[in-house]
Structure formats: structure tokens, C-alpha cells
Amino acid sequence: MFFRRARTDAFRSVGSSGGGTLILPSTPVIQQILDEYGLKHAIDEDGDLAVRWEKCSIFFFYYGEKREVLQARLYLNRRFTVEMRPSVALMLDDWNRTKLFPKAYTVLPDDGMVGICAEQCFDFETGVTRDQLKHTIGVWVDTLIRFSEWVDEQV
């Protein structure tokens, strides 16, 4: 039988576990991890951390009261006409139906063209070790890049 724990300050705190010190994701830590993976990164004009490639960019965003939810969102540089949106959406539906992650969808940026995004997200409310965070970011970047390659194969 499962019991729901009451949320207390102790439950929400970040401390240590048998696997090491628990941290919340932060831009300096993610920058160090990206450096370790050999990925060139920059802070954009909005203050967001980004890794850019020729065909796409991955941005790291934080959500939550303590910025404990981390999201890696890929934006493809390639754009499609609005008339193509239904067929692009069907293609992404196929991805979402057959793959567990990343989640993929269309967007309509200010340029009037249809864009494609994919994202990975996790709530690190109870903390994460640096090694776990490094592994997670590595998997996220790998799967997001694989998604961008899949789109190239489809269109």
C-alpha cells in the first residue's frame, strides 16, 4: 500500500544522500557540464543558456518556486509554411506515438512560419547529484539531436 507523504520543509530541502550531495540545477553547474561534454554554449539576450548547432539550438529553462524544474527545449532552425502545419503535426504525432521522449510539437513564432520544438523536462525538487544531472543532460542532448536528425529524414 502506498502512503502519500505530507510535504514538509525537510522533504523539500536539498541535502545529501548515500550517492553524494544533492543540488538543484543551476546555470553555472549546467555550463560546467556542457564544457565537460565539449559543447560550446552561451547566454542569450534573454538570459537563457543555449547550445547552438547549424540546424538547431537547445535552450535550458527553469520553472518552479525554487527553479527546481529543468527543461531542455530544442528549436529547429528549419521553418515550414502554415499550409504545411497539418502534415508536420501528423509527422510529429507519429514521433510522439512511437517514442517515449522527447515530446515534440509545432509552434508559430513571430515570423509567421511553422517551427518545430522538442523538449525534455524533469522536476528535481528533492535534488539531484551532479553525476546524475550530468548523465541526464547528456541523455537529453543526445535524444534531442537524434530527434532533429529524424525530422531531416522525414521531410
C-alpha positions as CSV (number, residue, x, y, z in Angstrom):
1,M,0.0,0.0,0.0
2,F,1.3,3.5,-0.9
3,F,1.1,6.3,1.5
4,R,1.2,9.9,0.4
5,R,3.8,11.8,2.5
6,A,3.0,15.2,3.8
7,R,5.2,17.8,2.2
8,T,7.4,19.4,4.9
9,D,10.3,21.7,4.7
10,A,12.6,18.8,5.5
11,F,11.1,16.8,2.5
12,R,11.7,19.8,0.2
13,S,15.2,20.5,1.3
14,V,18.2,19.6,-0.7
15,G,20.9,17.9,1.3
16,S,22.9,14.7,0.8
17,S,22.1,11.1,0.2
18,G,24.2,7.9,0.0
19,G,25.1,8.9,-3.6
20,G,26.5,12.3,-2.8
21,T,25.5,15.9,-2.2
22,L,22.1,16.8,-3.7
23,I,21.8,20.1,-5.6
24,L,19.3,21.9,-7.7
25,P,20.1,22.5,-11.3
26,S,21.7,25.9,-11.9
27,T,23.2,27.7,-14.9
28,P,26.8,27.6,-13.6
29,V,26.6,23.8,-13.0
30,I,25.0,23.2,-16.4
31,Q,27.6,25.3,-18.0
32,Q,30.4,23.2,-16.4
33,I,28.6,20.0,-17.5
34,L,28.3,21.3,-21.1
35,D,32.0,22.2,-21.0
36,E,32.8,18.7,-19.9
37,Y,30.8,17.3,-22.9
38,G,32.8,19.7,-25.2
39,L,29.6,21.7,-26.1
40,K,30.0,25.4,-26.8
41,H,27.3,27.4,-25.1
42,A,26.3,31.0,-24.5
43,I,23.8,33.0,-22.5
44,D,21.4,34.7,-25.0
45,E,19.9,38.3,-24.7
46,D,17.0,36.9,-22.6
47,G,19.5,35.4,-20.1
48,D,18.8,31.8,-21.2
49,L,21.6,29.2,-21.6
50,A,21.8,27.9,-25.2
51,V,23.8,25.4,-27.2
52,R,23.6,26.1,-31.0
53,W,24.3,23.9,-33.9
54,E,23.8,24.6,-37.7
55,K,20.3,23.0,-37.8
56,C,19.0,23.6,-34.3
57,S,19.5,25.1,-30.8
58,I,18.9,23.7,-27.4
59,F,17.9,26.1,-24.6
60,F,17.8,25.3,-20.9
61,F,14.9,26.8,-18.9
62,Y,13.9,26.7,-15.2
63,Y,10.5,26.6,-13.7
64,G,9.1,26.3,-10.2
65,E,9.3,28.3,-7.0
66,K,13.0,27.2,-6.5
67,R,13.8,26.8,-10.2
68,E,13.8,23.1,-9.5
69,V,12.2,22.0,-12.8
70,L,14.7,21.9,-15.6
71,Q,13.7,21.8,-19.2
72,A,15.9,21.4,-22.3
73,R,14.0,22.6,-25.4
74,L,15.2,22.1,-28.9
75,Y,14.2,24.6,-31.6
76,L,14.8,23.5,-35.2
77,N,16.1,26.3,-37.5
78,R,14.1,24.9,-40.4
79,R,10.6,26.5,-40.9
80,F,7.5,25.4,-42.8
81,T,4.7,27.3,-44.3
82,V,1.4,27.5,-42.4
83,E,-0.2,25.3,-45.1
84,M,2.2,22.5,-44.2
85,R,1.3,22.6,-40.5
86,P,-1.2,19.7,-40.6
87,S,1.3,17.4,-42.3
88,V,4.1,18.4,-40.0
89,A,1.8,17.9,-37.0
90,L,0.9,14.4,-38.3
91,M,4.6,13.6,-38.6
92,L,5.2,14.7,-35.0
93,D,2.2,12.7,-33.9
94,D,3.9,9.7,-35.3
95,W,7.1,10.5,-33.3
96,N,5.1,11.1,-30.1
97,R,3.2,7.8,-30.6
98,T,6.2,5.7,-31.2
99,K,8.9,7.3,-29.0
100,L,8.8,7.9,-25.2
101,F,10.8,11.1,-25.5
102,P,11.4,13.9,-26.3
103,K,8.0,15.4,-26.6
104,A,7.6,17.2,-30.0
105,Y,5.2,19.8,-31.3
106,T,4.8,22.7,-33.7
107,V,5.0,26.4,-32.8
108,L,4.1,29.6,-34.6
109,P,6.9,32.1,-34.0
110,D,6.5,35.8,-34.9
111,D,7.9,35.2,-38.4
112,G,4.6,33.6,-39.5
113,M,6.2,30.3,-40.3
114,V,5.7,27.0,-38.5
115,G,8.5,25.9,-36.3
116,I,9.3,22.5,-34.6
117,C,10.2,22.1,-30.9
118,A,11.1,19.1,-28.9
119,E,11.7,19.0,-25.1
120,Q,12.8,17.0,-22.2
121,C,11.8,18.1,-18.7
122,F,12.2,16.9,-15.1
123,D,11.3,18.1,-11.6
124,F,14.4,17.9,-9.4
125,E,12.5,19.2,-6.3
126,T,14.2,16.7,-4.0
127,G,17.6,17.4,-5.5
128,V,20.0,15.5,-7.8
129,T,23.6,14.6,-7.5
130,R,25.9,16.3,-10.0
131,D,26.7,13.0,-11.6
132,Q,23.0,12.2,-12.1
133,L,22.5,15.7,-13.6
134,K,25.4,15.3,-16.0
135,H,24.0,11.9,-17.1
136,T,20.5,13.4,-17.6
137,I,21.8,16.4,-19.6
138,G,23.9,14.0,-21.8
139,V,20.9,11.8,-22.5
140,W,18.7,14.8,-23.2
141,V,21.1,16.4,-25.6
142,D,21.6,13.1,-27.4
143,T,17.9,12.3,-27.8
144,L,17.1,15.9,-28.9
145,I,19.8,15.8,-31.5
146,R,18.5,12.4,-32.7
147,F,15.0,13.9,-33.0
148,S,16.4,16.7,-35.2
149,E,18.1,14.1,-37.4
150,W,14.8,12.1,-37.6
151,V,12.9,15.2,-38.8
152,D,15.6,15.7,-41.5
153,E,14.9,12.1,-42.7
154,Q,11.2,12.7,-42.8
155,V,11.0,15.9,-44.8
